[in-house]
Amino acid sequence: MHESSDAQDWDVQLADDPIADGAANVDRLGAYGETGHARIARGGRQQRGEHSYRGGLASPIGAEQGEDLTGVDRKGQTIDCRKGAEAASKALDFQNDFAHKDYESVARASPPASLAAPMKDDFGKFLTAFADRYFKTVRDAMRKYDPHHLYLGCRFAWRTTEAVNAAARHADVVSFNIYRSHVDPEEWGFTPSLNKPCIIGEFHFGAVDRGMFHTGLATTPNHQARDAMYKHYLESVEENPAFVGCHWFQYYDEPLTGRSYDGENYNSGFVSITDTPYPEMVEAAKAVASELYSRRMGSR
């Protein structure tokens, strides 16, 4: 993994922007649960092509990438990713978990719903090495081309423990997209242990009693309910000491006929497509803002 000209162009454009706090890279890197471990380690696809992970343990790796990822071990054995399928197969004991003869068959195979302990251990170690190298590469590029802004991670929409911990080691801020009714203190109770500030890169609530015809990723029955949910969500963020902010997606409703590249047409804006504010959202935002500091300081 190495920095690209895109990273240089992106950081140079941002470098002199006095308004920007920082930048996140690659929208929503990651996967979740046991299948997520398997998907990334095996080099499978995550969502569509733009989120595809090529390589992993399921395809040949070039010398430089092999240098990056060598050192993942189990039972005292060191995996050298440059040596190809046969050595990796023996070291990882894939044959005990699903049948294969070479990298191609590993890539085609579907892992079982529940991974055996040795496979889970192998995949976890590989994912740790992969994620460390990934976030370190981006951090180093930002330090080189844009040293005055923060590296905001990758806005996890799905996550594994290994990837989140790697982000915390290298990013200035760990970011998550959380499309839920609120930030559940039980689910997100781990965030203070990251010892890094956290931010929510995306959340919203939509309603279709007026405006566009799609509620977005989090549904409410009407605008009154949407605004109550917005207030409830922000209060849950304020009560988690790790989170320093949250970003609503997005300021304006999306076009009725859909945005140009994928047709998305959510009614989830603070203002309509005619730039008219939704009055309920204005009042909810004012109410939450007026209580923000007292609520946050009261939770400590």
N, C-alpha and C positions, 0 to 999 in steps of 0.2 A: 504494500500500500504506500503510495507516494503522492505528494501534492500535485495538483494539476494546474494548468493555466487558468482554468475557471476559478479556482480558489484565489489565485493572485488577482484576477480581474475584479472578483467580488469584493475582496478585502480592500483593494485600492479605492474602489468607489465609496466604501464605507468609512475609510480611514479619517477623512476630514469632516465627517458629519457630526456637528456638535449636539444634535438632538438624539441620535441613536445611542442606546445603552450597550448594545452588542449584537451578536449574530448567532443564530443556530444553523447547523448544517444538516443536509439530507432530511427531508421531512419524514419523521417517524421511523427511524431505524429500529429494528428489533422484532422479536416474536415473544410468545409467552408460553408458559407451561412446558411440559415434557416435549410436546410436538415442536415447540419453538426451539428447544435445545437441538433436537434432531434435525430440524429444517436447516438451521444455519450451519451446524457442523458438517452435515452431509452436502452442503452446497446447493440445496434446493431453492425453489423460488418462494419469495414472500410477497404475497399479493401479485401485482402486475409486474411487467418487465422492468420498470424503473426502480422497483424494490427487490431486484433479483440479486442473490448472493451467489457468485460463481466461485468455484474453488472449494474451500472447506476441506474436509477429509475425503470428499467424493470425487475429486478430479486432480490431475497432475498439477503441481505447483512449481513455478519457476524458482530459480536459485535465490533471487532476492526475497521473494515471499517466503520461501523455505527458511531463510535466515530469520525472518520476522517471527515465525511460528514454531521453530524448533525448540524443544524443551518441555513440551507437554508429555507427562510421563505417568505410568502406572506400574506397580510392582517393580519399581526400580529401573524400568526400561525407559530410555529416551527416544521419543519419536522424532526422526529427522524427516520433515515433510518433503525433502528433495529426493528421497530414495524411492518414491513411487508406491504403487498399490501393494505389492507383496509385503514389504517391510511394515507398512502401516497396518495392513490386515493382521499380521501376526501380533504386533504390539497392542492393537486395540481389541483383539478377540471378537471381531464382528461376527465371525461364523457361529458363535454361541448364541447370537441374538436374531439374526435373520440371514438367510442363505445368500451368498454372493461368491463370485470368483475374482472379481476385479473392480476397479473404480466405477466402471459403467454400471455394473449390476448394483453397486451400493447406491449410486445416484438414482436409479430407477426404482429401487425398493421402497416400500412404505414401512416405516418403523411401526412396531406394535403400539397399541394405545398406552401401555404402561411399560416404561423402559426398565430393563434389568439393572440392578445396582452398578455392575461394572461398566455398562454402556453409559449410564447417566453420569458416572464419574468421569469417563473419558470425554464425553461431550461437554460437560461443564468445564473441564480444564482447557479444552480447545477453545471454547467460547470465551473464556477469560483471556487467553492469549490473543484471540482475534479482536475482541473489543478493546483491550488495552492498546493494541497497535493502531486500531482505527481512530480512537479518540486522541491518542498521542499525536498521530499524523496531522489531524485537523488543528489541534492546539498549537503545534509547532508552526504550521502555516499561518495561523492567525497572529502568533507572536512575531513572526517575521514580517508580515505585510500590514498588520493592523494592531500594533502593540497597545493602543490606547483604548480599545474596546474589550468588552467581556466576551468570552466564549460561553454561549448559553446551551451547549449540549445539542441534543437532536430531537427534542420534543417527543418523548416516548409515548406512543399510543398503545403499544404492546411492550412487554418487558420481560426480561429474565433477570434474576438477581445478579448474575455475573456481569451483564451488560450495564445495569444501573450502577453497580459498584465501580466499574471501570470508568464510566462517565464522571462519577464523583471524584475519582483520582486525578482526572485530567481537565475537566471543564471547570470554569469559574462558577457556573450555576447549572444545576441539574433541572431539566425541563420535562414536563409531562403534558400530554393532551388528555383531559379527563372529562369525557362526556357522560356524566352521571347526574343524579339529582342533587348530590352534594359530595363533598370530600369526606368519605367515611373514615372516622378516626381509627377504626380497627384495621381497615385495609391499608391506610396510609400512615399508620403509626411508626413505620420503619424510617420515615424520612429524616427525623432529627438525627438518627445514627449515622447518616451519610456525612455529617459535619460539613455540609455545603448548603448555601441557600438554594431553595427550590422555587420554581415558577411554573405556572400553568400556561402553556402556550396556546391552548384553544379550549373553549367551552362555549356552549350557547343553549338556548331553549327557543323553540319555535311554536307558532300557533297559526291556524289558518282561518280564524273567524273573520279576519280581514287581511288584505295584503296579498302576498303570493300564495301558491298552492302546494307548498311542501314545507313541512315543519322542521326539516333538518334532522340532526342526529339525536336530539333530545326533545321529546314531544310534550306539549302541554295542551289542554283543551281550548284555551282562549288566552287573550292577552292579559287579563287580570291574573290568571293562574301563572302565566309566564313570568310576570313581574314579581309575584310572590316567590316563585322558585329562584329567580335571580337573586333576590335578597337572601334567601335561605342558603344558597350556594356560597355567596360571598362571606356570610357569617361563618360557615364551616371552614373556609380558607383562613379567615382571621384567627380562628381558634387553633390552628395548627402552627406551632412556632417555627417550623422549617420553611413555610411558604412566605415569600416576600411579595407576591403579586400574582395576578391572573389576567389573562388577555381574552376578551370576548371576541368570538369570531361570528360576525364581523360588523363593522360600523354601519354599513348600509345593506338593505335587502339585496339579494342577487337578482339578476334580470329575469323577467317573467319567462322568456324563452330559453333561459339557461345561459350560463357563462360559456364562452366560445369553445373551450377545449374539452369539456366533458358534459355540458348540459345541466350542471348543478344549478338549482333555482330555489334556494332556501329562503323562507320568510323568517330570518333570524337577526335582522338588523336593529340597531338603535334608531335608525331613520329609514323611511321608505325609499323606493326608487325615485321619488320626486323630491328627495331630500327633506322630507317632513318628519320631525321627531315623533316617536310614539310617546304620548304624554305619560302613560303609566310607567314606562321605562325611565323617563326623566325623574319622576318622583321616587321610584325605587332606588335609583343611583344616588340621589341626594340623601335619602334616608340612610343608606348604608355608609356613605362617606362621612356623614355627621357623627356616626358611632364608631368609626374605624379604629381610632387610636385608643379610645377608652376600652373597647372590646379586646383589642390586642394586648394592651398593657394589663388588663384585668385577668388575662389567661395565664400570666406568668407568675 
